[in-house]
Amino acid sequence: MSVGGLILVEPSLAGNIGAAYRVAANFGVKRIDLVRPAVPADDPDVHRWACGAEDLIECRQWESFSEATRHYHTLAASASARGRSNLPVMPPGEAMKELVNRGLDGVALVFGNETRGLKREDLDRCDLVIRVPTEPGFPVLNLAQAVAILVSTADGEEGVSDSNVPLPAEQELVDGLMKHLDQSLMTIGFLDPQNPDRILRQLRRLFGRAGISADEVSILRGVCRQMEWAAGAKPGRFAETELKPDGEAEDVDDDGQVKS
């Protein structure tokens, strides 16, 4: 079984892009999405490394990560997660069993830049994070190696899941939900205006682990609309402060005057 596609974010080397083509063709992956590649997909060096695999792969190039993810329902990132103890990670075998249950044909495996990896905002949008176990003294994998390990692991999973769990919602629907939650939770004063992303990031991660369905997205958006209606013009719990020009908060009294 093969995944729906690969997303390579800001790859910098023609050899790695071409090698990713070749690995994808080896294991039946039909699509690669490139986000801001340093080398275009039709570069002669890419084709040289691909060894003819470019003719078997549909490749699209995008300027933003969100554009590249729209038609997938699950994003599984390859990352070491070093220095991020709060980021849940899974080994490849365990992750692939979960992805089979979600429907592999709607899954994209996501890989970051060869040197920098994935940016935090891109990693936070992924539903699962996979870490390939390596020797602690030399843990960094080449991009093409990471692609080969994960794609081959997915290919080794047998059969189609008989789970009756609904398929996860496409990323575009989840993006819409997150924007709605941002607006609604800010309206009722649940989010701190100084740092709203802290809570939103955790909610996105929760939805990713749960594999939230399209129906569940619709229900939560209905909850958002009801919260906004119920809140009306009522102030939230952060309405007791106003922001100074430098971003610090000032205490205000009941008449809206800054306290001395």
PENOR-V278616 format. One record per run of one state. SS is the DSSP state (2 for helix, 1 for strand, 0 for the rest). FROM is the first residue (numbers start at 1). TO is the last residue. If there is no record, write none. Layout:
# PENOR-V278616
<<SS | FROM | TO> <SS | FROM | TO>>
This chain:
# PENOR-V278616
<<0 | 1 | 4> <1 | 5 | 9> <0 | 10 | 13> <2 | 14 | 26> <0 | 27 | 30> <1 | 31 | 35> <0 | 36 | 43> <2 | 44 | 50> <0 | 51 | 52> <2 | 53 | 56> <0 | 57 | 57> <1 | 58 | 62> <0 | 63 | 64> <2 | 65 | 69> <0 | 70 | 73> <1 | 74 | 78> <0 | 79 | 89> <1 | 90 | 90> <0 | 91 | 91> <2 | 92 | 102> <0 | 103 | 103> <2 | 104 | 106> <1 | 107 | 111> <0 | 112 | 112> <1 | 113 | 113> <0 | 114 | 116> <1 | 117 | 117> <0 | 118 | 119> <2 | 120 | 124> <0 | 125 | 127> <1 | 128 | 130> <0 | 131 | 135> <2 | 136 | 138> <0 | 139 | 142> <2 | 143 | 155> <0 | 156 | 167> <1 | 168 | 168> <0 | 169 | 170> <2 | 171 | 187> <0 | 188 | 196> <2 | 197 | 210> <0 | 211 | 212> <1 | 213 | 213> <2 | 214 | 231> <0 | 232 | 240> <1 | 241 | 243> <0 | 244 | 248> <1 | 249 | 252> <0 | 253 | 257> <1 | 258 | 258> <0 | 259 | 260>>
